[in-house]
């Protein structure tokens, strides 16, 4: 009881007025990173669709869709997504001194982990909604993949 009122006053005067601007600043790199994850998934599936339209080879299509599972763990392809979040390092330095925010690397690492998890979920959902082995008409496979891709991105 004795600590509650001074703590609330301290938060109301020294922290709360800055929260909105801090969150806006931090959300820039985070949002940019997640947008990059979305774009990477879109490009990879688009390439699979393009390749199938050129070859019409369902065996190769299945291989490409299976390889899509590795995308979340492909550090080279995921790196541009992760780099967007690295900007937090600079932004959080100011918070570290002003608000005693420590473990900046942990915040960045957790955000990158969430990005990888989002990619895993997108790939898994795509694979569940689209199964080339269940497609009877090869002429409609590309259109079906495009619809599934858009559904996953939604």
Kinemage of the C-alpha trace (Angstrom):
@kinemage 1
@onewidth
@group {chain A} dominant
@subgroup {mainchain}
@vectorlist {calphas} color= white
{ca unk a 1} P 0.000 0.000 0.000
{ca unk a 2} L 2.780 2.438 0.827
{ca unk a 3} L 4.632 1.772 -2.416
{ca unk a 4} L 1.645 1.671 -4.737
{ca unk a 5} L 0.875 5.387 -4.865
{ca unk a 6} L 4.484 6.580 -5.438
{ca unk a 7} L 5.016 3.853 -8.044
{ca unk a 8} L 1.853 4.822 -9.922
{ca unk a 9} L 2.859 8.480 -9.788
{ca unk a 10} L 6.353 7.666 -11.080
{ca unk a 11} L 4.942 5.603 -13.957
{ca unk a 12} L 2.347 8.244 -14.812
{ca unk a 13} L 4.931 11.031 -14.920
{ca unk a 14} L 8.090 9.343 -16.203
{ca unk a 15} L 7.010 6.389 -18.334
{ca unk a 16} L 3.419 6.547 -19.553
{ca unk a 17} L 3.796 9.807 -21.533
{ca unk a 18} L 6.545 8.167 -23.601
{ca unk a 19} L 4.970 4.740 -24.191
{ca unk a 20} L 3.091 5.617 -27.366
{ca unk a 21} L 6.103 7.170 -29.058
{ca unk a 22} L 8.375 4.330 -27.898
{ca unk a 23} L 6.000 1.690 -29.248
{ca unk a 24} L 5.680 3.518 -32.568
{ca unk a 25} L 9.453 3.721 -32.868
{ca unk a 26} L 9.942 0.051 -32.038
{ca unk a 27} L 7.150 -1.145 -34.290
{ca unk a 28} L 8.828 0.284 -37.387
{ca unk a 29} L 11.635 -2.305 -37.569
{ca unk a 30} L 9.431 -5.092 -36.202
{ca unk a 31} L 6.696 -4.426 -38.741
{ca unk a 32} L 9.282 -4.126 -41.502
{ca unk a 33} L 10.766 -7.494 -40.539
{ca unk a 34} L 7.403 -9.241 -40.571
{ca unk a 35} L 6.547 -7.614 -43.903
{ca unk a 36} L 9.802 -9.017 -45.273
{ca unk a 37} L 8.811 -12.500 -44.019
{ca unk a 38} L 5.522 -12.160 -45.881
{ca unk a 39} L 7.294 -11.016 -49.057
{ca unk a 40} L 9.797 -13.868 -48.879
{ca unk a 41} L 7.006 -16.448 -48.569
{ca unk a 42} L 5.169 -14.808 -51.465
{ca unk a 43} L 8.271 -14.869 -53.693
{ca unk a 44} L 9.145 -18.469 -52.886
{ca unk a 45} L 5.657 -19.775 -53.618
{ca unk a 46} L 5.481 -17.604 -56.739
{ca unk a 47} L 8.704 -19.247 -57.975
{ca unk a 48} L 7.220 -22.702 -57.361
{ca unk a 49} L 4.123 -21.729 -59.334
{ca unk a 50} L 6.214 -20.279 -62.179
{ca unk a 51} L 8.407 -23.361 -62.308
{ca unk a 52} L 5.368 -25.639 -62.471
{ca unk a 53} L 3.774 -23.575 -65.220
{ca unk a 54} L 6.954 -23.937 -67.294
{ca unk a 55} L 7.508 -27.661 -66.711
{ca unk a 56} L 4.055 -29.029 -65.817
{ca unk a 57} L 6.008 -31.675 -63.882
{ca unk a 58} L 4.043 -32.782 -60.803
{ca unk a 59} L 6.999 -34.772 -59.431
{ca unk a 60} L 9.203 -31.670 -59.455
{ca unk a 61} L 6.320 -29.685 -57.995
{ca unk a 62} L 6.098 -32.075 -55.058
{ca unk a 63} L 9.874 -31.774 -54.550
{ca unk a 64} L 9.646 -27.954 -54.615
{ca unk a 65} L 6.758 -27.926 -52.143
{ca unk a 66} L 8.700 -30.322 -49.903
{ca unk a 67} L 11.749 -28.042 -50.107
{ca unk a 68} L 9.564 -25.150 -48.997
{ca unk a 69} L 9.599 -26.761 -45.539
{ca unk a 70} L 13.257 -25.731 -45.233
{ca unk a 71} L 12.560 -22.056 -45.862
{ca unk a 72} L 12.175 -21.036 -42.185
{ca unk a 73} L 15.558 -22.645 -41.457
{ca unk a 74} L 17.380 -21.239 -44.473
{ca unk a 75} L 19.469 -18.533 -42.843
{ca unk a 76} L 20.552 -17.035 -46.187
{ca unk a 77} L 16.983 -16.502 -47.364
{ca unk a 78} L 15.712 -15.407 -43.940
{ca unk a 79} L 18.606 -13.002 -43.325
{ca unk a 80} L 16.974 -9.959 -44.992
{ca unk a 81} L 14.019 -10.441 -42.642
{ca unk a 82} L 16.294 -10.653 -39.614
{ca unk a 83} L 18.324 -7.613 -40.667
{ca unk a 84} L 15.224 -5.415 -40.585
{ca unk a 85} L 14.905 -6.148 -36.874
{ca unk a 86} L 18.588 -5.431 -36.215
{ca unk a 87} L 17.641 -1.734 -36.361
{ca unk a 88} L 16.146 -2.280 -32.907
{ca unk a 89} L 19.707 -2.416 -31.576
{ca unk a 90} L 20.123 1.300 -32.239
{ca unk a 91} L 16.623 2.270 -31.145
{ca unk a 92} L 16.858 0.352 -27.900
{ca unk a 93} L 20.175 1.943 -26.914
{ca unk a 94} L 18.326 5.146 -26.042
{ca unk a 95} L 15.773 3.192 -24.032
{ca unk a 96} L 18.542 1.381 -22.227
{ca unk a 97} L 19.874 4.593 -20.759
{ca unk a 98} L 16.529 6.315 -20.189
{ca unk a 99} L 14.474 3.435 -18.806
{ca unk a 100} L 17.102 0.907 -17.746
{ca unk a 101} L 16.077 -1.525 -20.497
{ca unk a 102} L 18.594 -4.349 -20.537
{ca unk a 103} L 18.896 -7.504 -22.600
{ca unk a 104} L 18.419 -5.733 -25.929
{ca unk a 105} L 19.845 -8.757 -27.718
{ca unk a 106} L 17.148 -10.902 -26.126
{ca unk a 107} L 14.408 -8.629 -27.504
{ca unk a 108} L 15.925 -8.827 -30.986
{ca unk a 109} L 16.443 -12.583 -30.773
{ca unk a 110} L 12.866 -13.220 -29.604
{ca unk a 111} L 11.531 -11.065 -32.441
{ca unk a 112} L 13.604 -13.038 -34.936
{ca unk a 113} L 12.363 -16.280 -33.394
{ca unk a 114} L 8.776 -15.094 -33.878
{ca unk a 115} L 9.599 -14.283 -37.505
{ca unk a 116} L 10.927 -17.801 -38.053
{ca unk a 117} L 7.867 -19.248 -36.322
{ca unk a 118} L 5.586 -17.176 -38.538
{ca unk a 119} L 7.356 -18.533 -41.618
{ca unk a 120} L 7.062 -22.089 -40.278
{ca unk a 121} L 3.330 -21.569 -39.761
{ca unk a 122} L 2.871 -20.075 -43.233
{ca unk a 123} L 4.702 -22.983 -44.882
{ca unk a 124} L 2.820 -25.566 -42.824
{ca unk a 125} L -0.537 -23.970 -43.605
{ca unk a 126} L 0.321 -23.798 -47.300
{ca unk a 127} L 1.262 -27.474 -47.318
{ca unk a 128} L -1.912 -28.446 -45.478
{ca unk a 129} L -4.182 -26.498 -47.793
{ca unk a 130} L -2.392 -27.541 -50.962
{ca unk a 131} L -1.410 -31.099 -51.622
{ca unk a 132} L -0.247 -31.709 -55.221
{ca unk a 133} L -0.939 -35.422 -54.833
{ca unk a 134} L -4.655 -34.668 -54.350
{ca unk a 135} L -4.875 -32.517 -57.467
{ca unk a 136} L -6.521 -34.429 -60.293
{ca unk a 137} L -6.331 -31.764 -62.993
{ca unk a 138} L -2.773 -30.525 -63.572
{ca unk a 139} L -4.122 -27.539 -65.513
{ca unk a 140} L -5.720 -26.173 -62.340
{ca unk a 141} L -2.782 -26.822 -60.011
{ca unk a 142} L -1.158 -23.410 -60.580
{ca unk a 143} L -4.451 -21.592 -60.001
{ca unk a 144} L -5.056 -23.628 -56.852
{ca unk a 145} L -1.568 -22.861 -55.543
{ca unk a 146} L -2.108 -19.155 -56.158
{ca unk a 147} L -5.407 -19.241 -54.265
{ca unk a 148} L -3.806 -21.142 -51.374
{ca unk a 149} L -0.882 -18.696 -51.301
{ca unk a 150} L -3.245 -15.726 -51.128
{ca unk a 151} L -5.250 -17.438 -48.389
{ca unk a 152} L -2.105 -18.029 -46.336
{ca unk a 153} L -0.946 -14.438 -46.840
{ca unk a 154} L -4.342 -13.179 -45.756
